[in-house]
Amino acid sequence: MTLPPENEPRGLTRSTQKGTLTCTMVQTVSVKDLRPSLPEVLSRIDRRLDRYVVTRWGKPVAVILGADDYESLVETLDILADKAAREGIRRGEEDVRKGRTRDWDEVKRRLAKV
């Protein structure tokens, strides 16, 4: 398997516990091609948040993504499964659309009183 060069243009940017990282688009790799390149693939997943769809006989059978990416995905699914959380997000978005927001300095002052 030939991996793309390290300096290729990237697509998505995301902040993680390791700092702000950028990842390429999802890459597809066959099981056969993945075996000899697994250490490099894991390194790229760790450093750049690359994601891989693993295929067998041309059909997707697995996805490889970093632990931070996985935890973020699970957290998002948990939030989306929680009706109260979804309603809170909806209300917050409505508040923003209607201009019902607070200045960050005001928020800090209010929190300091708690």
Contacts in CASP RR format, 6 or more apart in sequence:
PFRMAT RR
TARGET T0000
AUTHOR 0000-0000-0000
METHOD contacts of the structure
MODEL  1
MTLPPENEPRGLTRSTQKGTLTCTMVQTVSVKDLRPSLPEVLSRIDRRLD
RYVVTRWGKPVAVILGADDYESLVETLDILADKAAREGIRRGEEDVRKGR
TRDWDEVKRRLAKV
1 29 0 8 1.000
1 30 0 8 1.000
1 33 0 8 1.000
1 34 0 8 1.000
1 36 0 8 1.000
1 37 0 8 1.000
3 37 0 8 1.000
3 40 0 8 1.000
3 41 0 8 1.000
3 44 0 8 1.000
4 24 0 8 1.000
4 27 0 8 1.000
6 48 0 8 1.000
8 24 0 8 1.000
10 22 0 8 1.000
10 23 0 8 1.000
10 24 0 8 1.000
10 48 0 8 1.000
11 22 0 8 1.000
11 23 0 8 1.000
11 24 0 8 1.000
11 25 0 8 1.000
12 22 0 8 1.000
12 23 0 8 1.000
12 25 0 8 1.000
12 49 0 8 1.000
13 20 0 8 1.000
13 21 0 8 1.000
13 22 0 8 1.000
13 23 0 8 1.000
14 20 0 8 1.000
14 21 0 8 1.000
14 22 0 8 1.000
14 23 0 8 1.000
14 49 0 8 1.000
14 72 0 8 1.000
15 21 0 8 1.000
16 49 0 8 1.000
16 68 0 8 1.000
16 72 0 8 1.000
17 68 0 8 1.000
18 68 0 8 1.000
21 47 0 8 1.000
21 48 0 8 1.000
21 49 0 8 1.000
22 48 0 8 1.000
22 49 0 8 1.000
23 48 0 8 1.000
23 49 0 8 1.000
23 50 0 8 1.000
23 51 0 8 1.000
24 48 0 8 1.000
24 50 0 8 1.000
26 51 0 8 1.000
26 52 0 8 1.000
26 53 0 8 1.000
27 50 0 8 1.000
27 51 0 8 1.000
27 52 0 8 1.000
27 53 0 8 1.000
28 52 0 8 1.000
28 53 0 8 1.000
28 54 0 8 1.000
28 55 0 8 1.000
28 60 0 8 1.000
29 37 0 8 1.000
29 41 0 8 1.000
29 52 0 8 1.000
29 53 0 8 1.000
29 54 0 8 1.000
29 55 0 8 1.000
30 54 0 8 1.000
30 55 0 8 1.000
30 56 0 8 1.000
30 58 0 8 1.000
31 54 0 8 1.000
31 55 0 8 1.000
31 56 0 8 1.000
31 61 0 8 1.000
34 41 0 8 1.000
34 52 0 8 1.000
34 54 0 8 1.000
41 50 0 8 1.000
41 52 0 8 1.000
41 64 0 8 1.000
42 64 0 8 1.000
44 50 0 8 1.000
45 51 0 8 1.000
45 52 0 8 1.000
45 64 0 8 1.000
45 65 0 8 1.000
45 66 0 8 1.000
46 66 0 8 1.000
49 65 0 8 1.000
49 66 0 8 1.000
49 68 0 8 1.000
49 69 0 8 1.000
51 63 0 8 1.000
51 64 0 8 1.000
51 65 0 8 1.000
51 66 0 8 1.000
51 69 0 8 1.000
52 63 0 8 1.000
52 64 0 8 1.000
52 65 0 8 1.000
53 60 0 8 1.000
53 62 0 8 1.000
53 63 0 8 1.000
54 60 0 8 1.000
54 61 0 8 1.000
54 62 0 8 1.000
54 63 0 8 1.000
54 64 0 8 1.000
55 61 0 8 1.000
65 73 0 8 1.000
79 85 0 8 1.000
79 86 0 8 1.000
79 89 0 8 1.000
80 86 0 8 1.000
95 101 0 8 1.000
102 110 0 8 1.000
END
